[in-house]
Amino acid sequence: MSNWIDSGGDELRLYGARPTNCKSERRRIGSATRWRGVTRLACALGLIALAAPFGHARDRGQFVNTNADLKAWFDGLRSGKGPCCSDADGSALSDSDWDSKDGHYRVRVPRYGSAIDGQPQELVWVDVPEEAVISEPNRVGRTMVWPIYGYMGVTIRCFMPGSMT
């Protein structure tokens, strides 16, 4: 009974304050935790290295002979929704893929941003918001649209009507 009273009895103690003779056990646990972190880091770096070649931008040379003034004009295009980026991001539309009714535009664009298994994409009609219409004169003459594909579907960032001839 005296040993129990001498040791502190029911007094609360921190777990870490308890003396232990298991230094090798503590070292083994710390080593395993350290190696687990190193292994996770190595796996993450390996996955990044495998995925990196698929994310490279490509210049296929399609704009080599482009007029510098026209390219600068495209790069400066803005709608009420922000910059349109350039002609590389936009798509030219045929006259059958857009129309105007009561001063509002709508366009027919692919439902998804990229082809699925090489299959032809379904085209959907999308209303063009008023703020997406570019108000300055069209210097290229053809109708262009800059769609944005997201988890909510397709929206239009910029639209430049053509001549509808």
Phi, psi and chi 1 to 4 in degrees:
 res  aa     phi    psi   chi1   chi2   chi3   chi4
   1 MET       -  -35.6 -172.2   64.3  103.6      -
   2 SER   -69.5  -31.8   64.5      -      -      -
   3 ASN   -64.7  -38.3  -75.3  -18.0      -      -
   4 TRP   -66.2  -41.3 -178.7   73.7      -      -
   5 ILE   -69.9  -41.1  -66.6  172.7      -      -
   6 ASP   -66.6  -27.3  -68.5  -20.9      -      -
   7 SER   -82.7   -2.6   67.4      -      -      -
   8 GLY   114.4   -7.9      -      -      -      -
   9 GLY    59.7 -126.6      -      -      -      -
  10 ASP   -88.3   11.2  -70.4  -30.7      -      -
  11 GLU   -64.9  136.5 -176.9  177.8  -40.7      -
  12 LEU   -71.0  139.0  -64.6  174.8      -      -
  13 ARG  -132.1  148.5  -74.5  177.6  -84.8 -177.7
  14 LEU   -72.3  145.4  -66.4  174.4      -      -
  15 TYR   -62.6  -41.4  179.3   73.7      -      -
  16 GLY   -70.2  -18.5      -      -      -      -
  17 ALA   -80.3  -11.7      -      -      -      -
  18 ARG   -71.5  126.7 -169.3  174.6   90.4 -156.8
  19 PRO   -66.9  146.0   23.1  -30.3      -      -
  20 THR  -137.4  151.7 -177.8      -      -      -
  21 ASN  -105.3   11.6  -66.9  -30.4      -      -
  22 CYS  -104.4   56.4  -58.5      -      -      -
  23 LYS   -64.3  -36.9  -68.7 -174.8 -178.9 -179.0
  24 SER   -66.2  -34.8   62.9      -      -      -
  25 GLU   -63.4  -44.4 -178.0   71.0   21.8      -
  26 ARG   -62.4  -42.1 -123.7 -176.1  -65.5  149.9
  27 ARG   -64.2  -41.3 -171.1  177.5  -48.7  123.4
  28 ARG   -64.1  -42.5 -156.5  170.4  -27.2  131.3
  29 ILE   -64.7  -44.5  -68.2  170.6      -      -
  30 GLY   -62.9  -38.5      -      -      -      -
  31 SER   -66.4  -42.8  176.4      -      -      -
  32 ALA   -63.0  -41.1      -      -      -      -
  33 THR   -64.6  -41.0  -56.0      -      -      -
  34 ARG   -64.1  -45.6 -172.5  175.5  -38.1  116.7
  35 TRP   -67.3  -31.4  -80.4  109.5      -      -
  36 ARG   -64.0  -42.7 -170.8  177.2  -57.9  134.1
  37 GLY   -64.8  -41.4      -      -      -      -
  38 VAL   -64.9  -40.4  170.4      -      -      -
  39 THR   -64.0  -42.2  -55.9      -      -      -
  40 ARG   -62.6  -42.9  -74.3 -178.4 -176.9  167.3
  41 LEU   -62.8  -43.7  178.0   62.9      -      -
  42 ALA   -63.2  -40.1      -      -      -      -
  43 CYS   -64.8  -42.1  -72.7      -      -      -
  44 ALA   -63.5  -44.1      -      -      -      -
  45 LEU   -64.9  -37.1  -69.9  174.2      -      -
  46 GLY   -63.6  -42.3      -      -      -      -
  47 LEU   -65.5  -39.4  -72.5  173.6      -      -
  48 ILE   -64.3  -42.2  -70.1  170.6      -      -
  49 ALA   -63.5  -36.4      -      -      -      -
  50 LEU   -71.3  -34.5  -72.1  173.0      -      -
  51 ALA   -85.5  -19.5      -      -      -      -
  52 ALA   -58.6  -42.1      -      -      -      -
  53 PRO   -62.9  -22.4  -21.9   30.6      -      -
  54 PHE   -81.7  -10.8  -59.6  109.8      -      -
  55 GLY  -102.9   10.2      -      -      -      -
  56 HIS   -76.8  140.2  -69.9  -83.0      -      -
  57 ALA   -77.3  151.2      -      -      -      -
  58 ARG  -126.5  139.7  -70.3  176.9  176.6   73.8
  59 ASP  -109.7  104.9  179.4    8.8      -      -
  60 ARG   -87.0    3.4  -64.6 -176.5  -60.0  -97.0
  61 GLY    80.2   13.8      -      -      -      -
  62 GLN   -72.0  -14.1   69.3  -92.1   35.3      -
  63 PHE  -114.9   21.0  -57.4  110.5      -      -
  64 VAL   -64.6  -42.5  171.0      -      -      -
  65 ASN   -96.0   20.2  -62.6  -35.8      -      -
  66 THR   -76.9  140.9  -57.0      -      -      -
  67 ASN   -63.6  129.8  179.8  -12.0      -      -
  68 ALA   -62.8  -37.6      -      -      -      -
  69 ASP   -67.1  -40.9  -67.7  -25.6      -      -
  70 LEU   -67.0  -39.6 -168.0   58.9      -      -
  71 LYS   -63.5  -42.4  179.4  153.2  178.7   32.0
  72 ALA   -63.4  -37.3      -      -      -      -
  73 TRP   -64.8  -45.9  176.4   74.9      -      -
  74 PHE   -59.3  -44.6  -94.0  115.7      -      -
  75 ASP   -64.0  -25.2  -70.9  -20.3      -      -
  76 GLY   -93.2   -2.4      -      -      -      -
  77 LEU   -63.9  136.5  -79.9  177.4      -      -
  78 ARG  -140.7  144.8  -63.8 -178.9   64.3   80.9
  79 SER  -113.9 -175.1   70.3      -      -      -
  80 GLY   -68.2  -13.0      -      -      -      -
  81 LYS   -95.6   -0.9  -64.5 -179.1   94.3  175.1
  82 GLY   122.7 -171.5      -      -      -      -
  83 PRO   -68.7  146.4   22.1  -29.6      -      -
  84 CYS   -87.3  -11.7  -60.1      -      -      -
  85 CYS    87.8  -86.3  -66.1      -      -      -
  86 SER  -163.2  179.3   72.6      -      -      -
  87 ASP   -69.2  -20.0   61.4  -24.9      -      -
  88 ALA   -67.5  -28.4      -      -      -      -
  89 ASP   -87.8  -19.2  -59.8  -36.1      -      -
  90 GLY   -91.4  166.9      -      -      -      -
  91 SER  -127.8  136.2  -59.4      -      -      -
  92 ALA   -79.3  140.5      -      -      -      -
  93 LEU  -113.3  144.2  -65.0  174.8      -      -
  94 SER   -78.7  165.3   64.7      -      -      -
  95 ASP   -63.4  -25.3  -72.1  -19.4      -      -
  96 SER   -80.3   -8.9   61.9      -      -      -
  97 ASP  -100.9   11.4  -72.5  -26.4      -      -
  98 TRP  -153.6  153.7   71.6  -77.6      -      -
  99 ASP  -152.9  168.9   67.4   -2.2      -      -
 100 SER  -130.7  133.6  173.9      -      -      -
 101 LYS  -143.8  124.5 -174.7  176.2 -178.3 -178.7
 102 ASP    54.6   37.4  -60.8  -32.8      -      -
 103 GLY    79.3    5.5      -      -      -      -
 104 HIS  -113.3  143.2  -61.8  -75.2      -      -
 105 TYR  -104.4  155.2  -63.6  101.0      -      -
 106 ARG  -144.5  151.0   69.0 -178.4 -171.4  143.7
 107 VAL  -130.4  156.2  -64.9      -      -      -
 108 ARG  -109.9  115.9 -169.1  165.6   54.5  172.6
 109 VAL  -131.0  163.4  -65.8      -      -      -
 110 PRO   -61.3  144.8  -21.6   31.1      -      -
 111 ARG   -65.6  -36.1  179.0 -179.8  -63.8  -84.0
 112 TYR  -117.6  157.4  -55.2  107.7      -      -
 113 GLY   -71.0  -24.5      -      -      -      -
 114 SER  -139.2  159.0   59.0      -      -      -
 115 ALA   -70.2  145.2      -      -      -      -
 116 ILE  -104.6  114.9  -59.9  171.4      -      -
 117 ASP    54.4   32.9  -64.2  -31.9      -      -
 118 GLY    72.1    6.0      -      -      -      -
 119 GLN   -79.1  147.9  -61.0  -64.4  -39.4      -
 120 PRO   -63.4  141.8   11.0  -15.6      -      -
 121 GLN   -86.7  150.1  -72.8 -152.5   40.5      -
 122 GLU   -75.7  133.8  172.9 -171.7    5.0      -
 123 LEU   -95.3  138.5  -62.2  175.6      -      -
 124 VAL  -126.5  149.2  -66.0      -      -      -
 125 TRP   -85.2  131.6  -75.3   99.6      -      -
 126 VAL  -127.4  130.2  178.2      -      -      -
 127 ASP   -72.1  138.0  -69.2  -35.1      -      -
 128 VAL   -91.1  122.3  176.1      -      -      -
 129 PRO   -64.6  148.5  -11.8   20.2      -      -
 130 GLU   -56.1  -39.4  -70.8  -64.1  -40.1      -
 131 GLU   -72.5  -11.6   62.8  -90.4   10.5      -
 132 ALA   -88.1  -12.0      -      -      -      -
 133 VAL   -77.7  127.5  177.9      -      -      -
 134 ILE   -81.2  126.0  -63.2  172.5      -      -
 135 SER   -91.5  -14.8   57.7      -      -      -
 136 GLU   -79.2  160.2   65.4 -177.2   87.1      -
 137 PRO   -60.5  144.2  -20.3   29.5      -      -
 138 ASN   -82.1  112.3 -174.7  -21.2      -      -
 139 ARG   -85.2  -11.7  -69.2  178.7   56.6 -176.1
 140 VAL  -103.3  -17.2  -68.0      -      -      -
 141 GLY    86.1  -25.7      -      -      -      -
 142 ARG   -94.0  151.9   62.2 -176.6 -174.8 -107.8
 143 THR   -73.6  133.7  -56.0      -      -      -
 144 MET  -131.9  148.5  -66.9 -159.8   65.1      -
 145 VAL  -136.1  144.5   63.9      -      -      -
 146 TRP  -118.8   91.6  -73.8 -100.5      -      -
 147 PRO   -81.2  154.4   26.7  -29.4      -      -
 148 ILE  -122.8  126.7  -62.7  174.8      -      -
 149 TYR  -104.4  127.7  -64.0   93.8      -      -
 150 GLY  -142.1 -174.2      -      -      -      -
 151 TYR   -68.1  -18.9   69.3   94.0      -      -
 152 MET   -91.3    0.8  -63.0  -75.0  -70.0      -
 153 GLY   114.7 -156.9      -      -      -      -
 154 VAL  -102.8  137.4   60.7      -      -      -
 155 THR  -129.7  166.7   59.5      -      -      -
 156 ILE  -110.2  123.4  -54.5  -58.9      -      -
 157 ARG   -88.1  -43.2 -179.1  166.0 -178.2   98.0
 158 CYS  -141.3  147.5  -63.7      -      -      -
 159 PHE  -143.7  130.1  174.6   73.7      -      -
 160 MET  -124.7  107.0 -174.3  168.8   50.6      -
 161 PRO   -68.3  151.4   17.5  -23.1      -      -
 162 GLY  -101.9 -155.2      -      -      -      -
 163 SER   -93.3  -15.1   58.6      -      -      -
 164 MET    52.4   54.9 -108.5 -172.1  139.1      -
 165 THR   -95.6      -   56.2      -      -      -
